[in-house]
Amino acid sequence: MIPVLVAALRVSRRDALRAKGRTALIMVMIGLPVLVITAVLTGRATTDVTPYEQLDSALGSADARVITMSTRGQVRQDLDAASNGQAAAPRPDRQWTPAELGTLLDGRLLRYQQNMIEVRVQDGYDWTAVLEVDLRDPMTRGMRELVEGRFAAAPGEVAVSPELAGRGVRVGGTVRVTRQDRPLRVVGVVRNPYHPARAELVGLPESVLGHQNDGNSSSWLADTSGPVERDDVRRLNEAGLAVQSRALIERAPDGGARSGTADLVSRGTVSLGVAVVLVVAETVLPAGPAFAVGLRRRRRELAVLAAQGASGRQLKAVVLTDGLVLGGAAALIGVVLGIGAAALITSVGAPLVGWALGPLDVPWAAVLAVAALGVVSGVTAALVPAVQASRQRPAQVLAGRAPVDPPGRARRPVLGAVLTVLGAAACFFAVRQDELTVVVAAVVLGFGLVALMPWLVGATARLAGRLPVPLRLSVRDAARHRVRTSSAAAAVMGATMVSVVLGLSLAATYAEREALRLSLEPVGTLRISHAETADEAGWSRLKAQAQRLLPGVDLVPALTTVNDRGVMTQLQVAGNAEQCRRGTLCLPLMVTPVGDERMLRLLLKRDDEQAAAALARGEAVAFGSEGVRDGTVEIEQMGRPSSPLPTLKLPAVVTSPAEAAQHGVLVPESALRAAGLRLVENSLFASHEPADEERLHRALNAVTAGVQISVQRRGDEEAFAVLLVLLGAATVLVLGGTFAATGLAAADMRQDLDTMSAVGAPPRVRRLVVAAQAAYISGLGAVAGLVGGVVAGAAMLLARWGADRPWVLDAAEAVHIPWGFLAGLVVGLPLLAALVAGAFTRTWQARARRVG
């Protein structure tokens, strides 16, 4: 056995080096999934920083961190005290002191505070994290890496993170904090090793934040004489303190990473199994024709081996070894490139998107399993060509006659039909369970369609009699080589089916989001407001700055009420229990604005003379009939007024909103002033979408605190881009499988094509024949995938709606069929495959080889 394997490996290696194009194609098909999965696993492990990995940045060299709570009630906490709670207890009349803590924990204590503060940067104010601890103390060694300058040594000094240094803060300069622009001298740049993108100030305790009371991210680092054990933590918890213990985290399995429940583990195992099956299937199906291409090129070589006495098992071993060699090489390269890609993406991407970033962490068990999966995929893809090699007739091959597949099995699609029916029935039975169960049933349905594909190839070939000669030749040749054709069509079917299910699910998700969207203003409306009532001069400055930053934009002001203490309140429509019982939208509706005819025109996007006249008379204008009863609406003032206010009842007219999602009532200023309510200007509205919302917010927030900016957008605004990305991924998979099979078909049909050229057929006929092969393979797979995807997708949606579908929606609102996406999959991709295959077809005639 060993000599046969060694010889087979030698033959496979030489053949792989000889046919470099085919070898590269197979290795890409097998290695690409390995690369992607390895990169995802490594990237996730690297950015999922465990409590153990963060010990130095959180504790330095300390043995523990003792965290104060708002009361002295018993504390319940997780391992690293990131999540904690307290039993109810009265607030104490004193705060924790180092001396009192020393009675509970023997060791040296170092003050440690954290919070957020507003910092003035180049284009306005921004919220920034603050860490207050003396980084010169040996207990803090490793908490922050000194990049430039020195650590803070006096109350007016701070070190900043590289992110702040990149926004105009320089060593030797000053940074201004809080709205009072209190200056602090910048003496250094320090980096958090696990959060490189975090904007942070680091100073001495109470130099930036002042003294923080208990329960306000106030704590101490502790250098104890021995490790802080579980009994110590329990004792401190009973006293009302949370504890982060180095010893417990270091001994925790997996570095203290949080684990899920047994149910989640079980579901994760099922999900992993389904993913493995899908990855192997989607790798094997397109790679199978590529191995068959190799078999077609090596058929004569294998026939010579058989003529010299090689058995069918030995021929099969030679072809299977191709899968082992190419699968092993592809898996190895995929693992190496995947780890490298993960290291590059996390190092570059983590600072850009704010991820945590730990040391490069390769989960070797999972990565080696993925590599083994690649090897198995390679061997499995070579299995059918290996069986064909063992059954070929040497005399027929050496005579130059290409074999065809026997028609017997294609006429008895029993297995495929049974699996397809069972899978479809299981999909709708699984609706009563959950979405994961539907996925498992859909996999059964998919394998049923794969098994049914040879019969579908034969059945459609019988309909080719009325096609033009080039098309008829392509379809009948595909039927003669059913294994090659059905394998490629099944790969297209699998990619299409998954894409249809995902497309239907995503489209329904975005349709639900849009159907549930409720807004006061129409899509494309900018709102600028502030969270707290500003003084008149501050609001005037804000309006002037907004007009300077938005030249030519018509800014429409709106008012809101204030209570008797001058604090801003909100108006909303009172609830209507009768409408709730009918199962429609329950009130209260959106926050009610106070405005004039300009606001009415902006909200309606048109002139409405009747509504404008009602507004001038002091009547409210309702966008839709919800909330209007007997020609009136009831308005409530929210915001804790010191004395209860009666509900204000106003006459109202109903007008049609600019879009279905609009709900609310526009109230005239005169009606509220007549009712004795105080009003202040609070918001600006405009039919405008700014190019950079964050920059606009920072610039306005520099004028007055509490500025809020929002732009009303559709709930399904991102649907087109997401479906386009999904279509692109499906295109890669569909074209890969189609071109592999088309290349094999062109090789098998070379004699027929040369004969056609010899009798006078123009070059475009050759192109048309090859293009028809590509269109037939991808079209058949796309149609089968559409059918399977619609069945599985419908079951997926029913399973989701059965559990958590919003009760205010009906099926018409929640269902959206992405016709353009489906047309691109089922019609566009086969046409694209045909065009590309025809464009790259060789039109010159090959020299015939004489036999005998």
N, C-alpha and C positions, 0 to 999 in steps of 0.2 A: 504493500500500500504506500509506504514512504517513497520508494523510487518513482511510482506513478505520480505522486503529488509533486515531487521535485521536478520531474520532467514537465508536468503540466504547468507549474509555475514558470519554468524557463520559457516554454512556448508562449504563455500569456504575456510575459514581460516583453519578449521580442515583438509580438504582434501589437502590443500597446505602443511601443516606440515607432513601429512602422506606420500605423494609422493614427497619426497625432491628432488630426481633426476630430475623429470619432472618439478617441480617448478623452480629449478635452471636453467634448459634449457630455459624455457620460459622467465624468468627474464633476462637472458643474452641476448637473442634475442631482447627483448624490451629495456632493459637498456643500451646496448652497443651503439646504435645510439644516445641515449640521452646523455650518457657520452661523446662521441666524439664531438658532436655538442656543448655541454655546455663548454667543454674544449677549443674548437676553439674560441667560442664567448668571453669567459672570457680572454683567452690569448691575443686575438686581442685587446680587450678593455684595458687590462693592459699594453701592449706594444705600444699602440697608445696614446702617451702622448700628451695631449692637451696643448695649450698655457697657460691655467689657471693653470694646474698642474705644468708647468715649471716656473711659475712666480718667485718663490723664488730662483731657480738656475740661472735665467737670470737677475733678478733685485735686489735680496736680499730684503731689506725693502724699496727700493727706490720707488718713485711714477712713474718714467718714465726712459727710456733710449733714449737719443737723438743721432742719428746716422748721421754722416756726409756723404756727397756724393761727387762725383768727380767734380761736377759743382754746380752752384747756381740755376739751372733750377728747375721748379716746380716738386715735387715728387708725384708719384702715388704709393700707398702701400696698402697691405692688413692689417688685424686687428693687427697682432703682428709684422709687418714690416719684416717678413721673406721673403716676395716677394715684391720687389719694383722696380720702374723704374723712369726715369727722362726725362723731355722734353729737347730737344737739347738746349744747351747754351754754350757760350765760357767759357773756364777754367779761374777761377779767378786768380788775381795776389796776393792774400793773403789767408791765412788759417783762419779757425774759431778759435776764442779765447774764453776763459771763459767769458771775459768781454762782448764780442759781443753777446754771447749766453744769457747772463744775461739780455740784453735788450729785448729779445723775451720770456724768461721764467724766472719767479721770483723763485729763490730757490738756494740751495747749490749744486754745481756740483762736481763730482768725476770722474777723468780720468779712461777710460776703453778701452782696446785694445785687439784684438784677431788676430791670424794668425797661420801659420804653420812654423815649423823650423826643420832642420835636427838635430837629437840627436844621439850621439854615444852610442850604447848599446853593449851587450856582443859580438855579432857576426857581427857587422857592423853598418852602419848608417840607421836610420829609420826616417820617417817624423812623427812629433808629434805636437799636438795642443798646443798653448800657450795662456794663459789668463793673462793679466796684469791688476791688480786692487789691491788695498790695502784691503786685507781681514780683517785687524784689525779694519777698519772703521765700525761704527755701521750701516751705510747704506748698507753694504754687508752681513749683518747677514742672514744666511741660504743659501748663494750661494754655499758654499762648506763645507762639513763636515770634521772636523779635526780628523784624525784617529790616527796619531802619531806625536810627535814633536810639532812644532809651525808653525805659518804663517811666510812668508817672511817679514823681517823688514828692509832690506838694499838692495841696488842695486845689489850686488853680490849673493843674496840668492834666492832660489826657493823652493817651495813645489811641490811634484810630486804625480801623481795618483797611486793607487794600482797596475795598470797594468804595469807601469814603475818600481815600486818597486819590482815586480815579475821578472824583467829582469835584475837584478844585480845592480839597483840603490838603495843605502841605505842612511838612515838618518845619517848625520854626514860625509858622503862622498862627492864626487863631481860628477857632470854630465857635459859632454862636449857637446857643441852645435856648429853648423855650421862646415864647412870644416876646419876652423881654430882651431877647438877643444878648443873653449873658455870655461874655467872652470867656473862652477857655484856651489856654496855650497848648498847642500840639507839639509834643516832644518826641513822638515815635510812631512807627507803624507796626502793628502786631497782627498776626494771622491766627484764626481758629483753624487747627489742622483738619477738622472734619466738617466745617461749614465755611468754605472759602469765599462764598458770595455774600455772606451776611454783613450788613452795614452795622458797625459796632464802635462804641466809645468805651475805653477802659481807663478808669481813674481810681484814686484812693477811696476808701469807704466814706460815704456821706459827703463827697466833694462835688458830685454832680446831682445826685438825686436828693440829697439831704437825708435826714433820718427817716427810715421806713418802719412803720409799726409792724407788729406781728401779723403774719398772714399776708404780707404784701411782698412776696419774693425776698423775704429777709431770712438770712441763715448764717451759720458759722461753719468754717472748715475745722476739723478736729484732728490733731496729731496725738494719738493715744499710745499708751504703753504696750498695748496688745491689740489684736484684731477685734473689731466690733462684730460680735457674734449675734445669732438670732435672738438669744435671751436679752441681750442689750437692746436690740431694736424693739423687742416687745415691751420692755420696760419703758423706753422712751415714748413709744406709741401710747401707752397708757397715761403718760404724763402730758400728752397733747403735742408731741413732736413727731415729724416725719424724718426718716433717716435713710441716707444713701450710703451703704456700707461697702467698702472696697472688698473685704474678705468674702462677703456673700456673693457679690457679683463675679469675682474671680472664680469661685467654685461652682457657679451655676452652669448647667449644661448649655451648650451652644452660646456661651457668652451672655446669657440672660435674654436671648431673643424670645419674643412672645410667641407662644404656640396656640393653635386653635383648639377647638373642642373636638371630641371624637367624631361628631357628625361631620364637621368640616374636613377632618382628615379622611373620613370615608368618602365624602364627595370629591375631595381632591384626588383620591386614588382612582375613582371612576373617571374623572375628567382627564387624568394623566393617561389612563388606558385608552380612552377614546382618541386623545391626541396622538398617541403612539400609532394606533391603527391608521388614522388618517394620514400621518406623515409618511409611514411606510407605503401605504397604498398610492398616495400622490407622487411618491418618488419612484415606485416600481413601475407604475403604468406608463409614464413617458419614457423612462429609461429602458423598459423592455424592448420597444422598437429600435432603440439605439443599439442594444446588444444584438438584435436581429439583423441590423445593418452589418455588424461585424461578422455575424454568421454567414450572411450573403456573400461577403467578400472572401471569407475563409472556407466557403463550402467546398471548393476544389481541393484545398489543402487537407481538409478533414476527410474528404473522399479518398485521397491518396493514402492517408493513414489507415483508413478502413480496408483499402485494397491490400495493404501490407500486413493485415492481421489484427489491427486494433479493434477491440470489442466496442459494443455500444456504450457500456459503462465507462470505458476509458475516454471515448469521445465526449460523453456527457461531463466527465471530470475536467476535460480541457476547457470546455465552455464555462462551467461553473467556476473554475479557477479564474477566468476573466473577471467574473463578478467579485471574487474575493480580492484579487489584486487591485482592481480599479476602485472597489468600495473601500478597501483599507486605505489606499493612498488618498482618496477623496476625503475620507473621515479624518485622517491625520492632518491634512492641509486645512480642512474646515475647522478643526479644533484650534490649531495654531492661529489661523487668521481670525477666528471668532474671539479668542482671548485678546489678541492684539487690537481688534476693532473695539472691544469693550473697554480696554484700557484707554484708547484714544478718545472714544466718545464720552466716557465719564469724566476724564480729566478736562476736556474742553467744554462739555455740556453742563457739568455740575455747577460751575460758577455762573453760567449764563441763565440757567433756569432755577437756581436756588436749591439744588439737591444737596443732601448731606453726602459727603465723600470720604469713605474710609480707605484703607490700604487695599490694593488689588487683591480681591478674594475670589479664587476659583473654586467652585464647589465640585471637586474632582469626582466624587461618586456620580453626580448627575451628569457631568460632562463626559465621563467615560461611558456611561450608559447611552448617551446620545451618539458617541462615536461607534459603539457596538451596534446601535440602531442603523447607522450608515452602512456598516459592513453587511448587516443582515439585509438591508435594502438592496445592496449591490448583488448579493448572492441570489436573492429572491427574483430580482429583475432578470437575471441570467437563466432562471430555471426553465421557462418555456423554450427559449432558444436551445438550451441544452438538450431537452427532450427531443426537439426537432432534429438536432444534430445526430442524436443516437438512432433516429428512425429513417434518416435519409438513405437513398439508394445510390451507392457509389457509381454504378454504371450510368444511371440517369444524369448524375451531376457531371461526370467526366465527359459525357456526350454533349454537355452545354445546354440541357433542357432544365429549366427552372421548375421545381415542384410546386404544386398547388395544394391547398388544404382540402382534405376529404369533406364532403358535404354532410356526412351522417349526423354528427352531433348538433349542428345548427338547426336541424329540423325537430329536435326534441328539447326545447328550452324548459324542461320541467323544473330544474333547480332554480333558474333565474326567475321563472314565473312564481314559484312558491315563495322565494325570498322577497320578491317585490310586493306581492299581496300581503305577506306577513308584516313587512316593514311599513307599508302604508296603513294597515290596520293598527299596528302598534303605535304609530305616530298619534293617531287620534284617541287611542286608548290612554296614551301617556299624557294627554291633555289634562286629565284629572290629577296627575301627579305634580311634576314640575318641569322646568325647561331642560334640565340635565337629562331627565328620562326621555324627553322628546329627542334630544341629540343622539342618545344611544339607539332609539328606534330608527332615526334617520340614517344612521350608519348601516343598519340592516337593510333599509330600503336602497341605499347607495350600492351595497354589494349585490343586491338583487338585480339592479340595473346593469352592473358590470357583468354579471353572469348572463344576463339577457342580451348583451350587446352582439355576440356572434349571430344570434337569430335575427336581430334587427338589421344587421348588415345583409344577411341573405334575403330577408323580406323586402328591403328597399331595393336591392339589386334587381329583383323581378319586375320592378316598376320602371326600369330604365330603358325599356324597349322603344319608347317614343322619343327619346332624347336624341339630339344631334350626335353624329358619329364620334367626335372627340369626347363628349361627355359620357356617351354610352360606354366607350372603351375604358374610361377612368373608373366608372362605377362597377363595371363587371370585373375589371382587374382587382379592385378592392375586395369584391366578393370572393374572388378566387384565393385571395390571401387574407382569410378572415382573422387569423390570429394577429397578424400585423395590424390590420385595420381596426379590429375591435379593441385591441389594447390601447391604441392611440385615441380612438373615439371615447373609450372609457375614461382616459385621463382628462380629456376635454369635458366629459360629462361631470366628473368629480369636481373639477374647478368651477364649472358653471353652476352646479347644484349648491356648492358652498356659497358662491357669490350671490345667487338668488336668495338664499335664506338670509344671509347677512344684509343684503339690500332691502328686502321686505321688512326685516326687523328694524333696521336703521330708519327707513322711511316712516314706519309706524311710530317709532320713538319721537322723531321730529314732528310728525303730524299731531301726536298727543301734546307735545310741548306747545305747539302753536295753538291748538284748540283750547288749552288751559290758560293761555296767556291772557291776562286782564290788564288793561292799561287805561290811563286817563287820556294820554296823548297818542296821536297816530304814529306809525313807524317813521323814523327819520327825524324825530323831534328831540332837540337838545334841551335839557333842563339844568339850570344853575341855581342852586339854593344853598342856604346855610343852616346848620343844625341848631344853632342857638340864635336868639334874637340879637341882632347887632344894633349898635347905636346908629342914629340917622346919618352921621358923618361917615362912619365905617361902611354902611351900605351904599352911600353915594360914591365912595371911592371904588367899591367893588363893581358897581355898575359902569363907572367910567373906565376902569381897567378892562372889563369884559368887552366894552365897545371898542377899545383900542386894539385888543387882541383879535377881535372878530369884525374887521372893517367891512361895511356893506351888508352885514347881517342884521335883520330886523329883530331886535330883542323886545319881547312883549312881557311886561311885568305882571306879576300876580301877587295877591295879598293873602295873609293868613291871620287868624285871631290870636290874641294874647290874653292870658287870664289877668286877674286883679293884681297879681304880683309882677306882671310884666314878662312872664315866661310864655314862650310860644306854645300854642295848642294846635289841634287839628280838628277839622270838620269832617264828618262822615255821615252817610245816609243811615238812618236807623234801620234795624233789622226787621224782616217781614216773615213771621213764622209760617204764614200760609204758603208762601212761595217755597219755603224749605220743604214743607210736606208734599208739595207737588213734585219734588225731586229736581227742581231746576237750581240755578245758582242761588246760594244763600247770601243774604246781605248781612253785614254792611258791605257797601261797594267800595270803590277806590276812594282815597282821600279827596275831599271836595275842594276845588280851587275857588278863589274869589277873583273875578276879573270883569272886563268890559267887553265891548264888541270886538276889539282886536283879538282878545283871547278866544272869543267864540269863533272868529274866522280862522284862527290858527288851528283850533281843535277840529273844526269841521272840514278844513281845507276847501271851503267854499263860502259864498255869501248866502245867508238864510234870513230874509227880511222878517219873517214871522217870528223866528227865535230872537232876532236882534231887538224887535219891538217889545217882546215880552221881557227881555233883559232890561231894557230902558224903563219899563214900568215897575221894576222891582221884583219880577218873577224869576224863578229858577228855570234853567234849561237842562233837561235830562236827556242823556244820550242813550235812548232806548227806554222801554216802559218799565224796566225793573226799578223798584223803589217808589214808583208813582202810584198813589192810591187815591181815588176820588179827586183827581186833579191836583193833588198836593204831595209834597215830600216832607219828611221829617228829618231835620238836621240835628246831630248831636255834636257837642264840643268835647273833644278828648284831650287829656293832658293834665289831669288832676287839679282842677280849679279848687281854690280854698273853700268855696261855697258851692253846693250843687246847683247846676244850671238847668233850667227846664228845656225840654226838647222844643226846638224852633220849627214850627210848621209854616211852610211857604207854598204859595200857589206855583204850579210848574207847568211848562209845556214840554212835549216830547218831540224830539227831532231825530232824524236818522243819523247815526254816527258815520264818520269817514270810513271806518272798517269795523268788522264784526267783533274784534277784541276790545273795542272801546266801551267802557262802562264808567258811569259817574254822573255828577251833576255840577254844572257851573252856576255859582251863586253870585248875584250882583252885590256890589259893595253897599249900595243904598239900603238894601233890606237888612243887612246885618247891623249897620250903624243905627237904623231905626229901632232895632231890637236892643240897643244899648251895648253891643259888643265892640271891643277895641280891636283895631286892625293895624297891621304893619305890613309894608312891602317886604316880601321874603324870597321870591323866586323870579327867575327870568326864563322865558321859553323862546325857542326859535326853531324854525324849520331848517335845520342845518346839522350836518355831521362833521365834527372837527377832524382834521387829519391826525392829530396826536392828542388824545384825551388826557393822558397822564401829564404831558407837558402843560396843557391848558390848566389842569387842576393845580399843579404846583405853582404856576404863575398867579392864579387867583387866590390860592391859599396863603400866599405871601402878603396879601392885602388885609385879610381878616381870617380869623380861625374858623374852623368848622365848615368850610365850603364843600359842597357835594355836587358832583357832576354825573349826569347819566344821559345816555342816548337810547331812545326806545328802538328796539330791534325785533325782528320776527323771531319766533321760537325755532323756525326751521331754516334760519339763514345759513347755517353751516352744512345743510344737507347736501347741496350740490357738490361742494368741495370734497366731502367725505365719500360720496358715491363715486366721484371721479377718481379718487385714489383707489377705491376698491375695484373699479373697472380697470385701472392700470395694472393692479396686481393680477387680476384675472387674465388680462391680455398676455402677460409674461408666461403664465402657466399654459394657456391655450395655445399660443403660438409655438412654445417649446415642444409640446407633444405633437402638434400638427406637423411641424417642419421635420421632426425626426422620422415620422411615418412617411411623409411625402418624399424625403430623400431616399428611403428604402424603396418606395414604390417606383420612383424614377429609375433606380438601379435595376429593379426587376423588369421594368418595361422597356429597357434600353433597346432590346432587339425589335420589339414592336414599333418603337418610335423611329428606329433607323429604317425599318421597312417602309413606314409611312413616308419618311423623307426620300427614300430611294424611288418611290413611285410618284413623286412630285408634290407631296404635301409641303406647303410653305412653312417657314420657321414659326409663325404664330400658332400653327396647329399644335406643335410641341408645347408651346407655352400654355395653350388652352387646356391641353390634356393634364399637365401637371397642376395648373391652377384649379381644375375641376376636382382633382384628387384631394387637394387641400381643402376646398370648399365642402366636399362631401364628408370628409373625416370630421372637420370642425363643426359643420352644420348638423350632422347626425348627433354628435356628442352634445352640442349646445341645446338641441331640441329635447333630448332625453334628460339633460341636466335641468332644463326649465321645468319639465313635468315633475321631476323629483323634488326640485327646489320649491315649487309652489305648494306641493303637498306638505313637505317638512316645514316650510315657512308659515303656512296657515296654522299648522298644529302648534308651532312655537308661539305665535301670536295669541292663539286661544289659551294656551297654558299660562301665558303672562297675564292676560286679562282676567282669567279666572281667579288669580290670586290678588293682584293689586291694581286692577284697572280702575281709574277714577270713576266714581259713580255718576259724576255730572256729565260724562261723555256717553254718546251712543256710538254704535258701530260705524256710522257714516263719518263721524268726526275723527274717530281713532284710526281708521284705515286709510292709507294712502298708497297707491300702486305707482311705483316709479317707472312709468312707461318708457321714458327715454333711456333709463339705465338698462331695462330689460331688452329693449330693441338693440342697444349697443352690444349686449352680450350675445343675443341669439341671431341677429342679422349683421351687425357691424363687424364683429370679430371674424366670422366665416368669410365675409367679403374681404376684410383686410388680409386674412391668411391667404386667400386666393390671389389677391393682387401681388403680395410680396413673393409668393411661391412662383407665380408666372413671370415676374420681373427678373428673378435671379436664375431662371432655368437656362441651361446651356442649349443652344440651338444648332451647334455643329454636329455632324454625323460621325460617330465613332467607327473605326475600322473593324470590319467583321473578322472573327477569328476562325480559321479553317480547322475542321475536325476530320480526321481520317486520312 
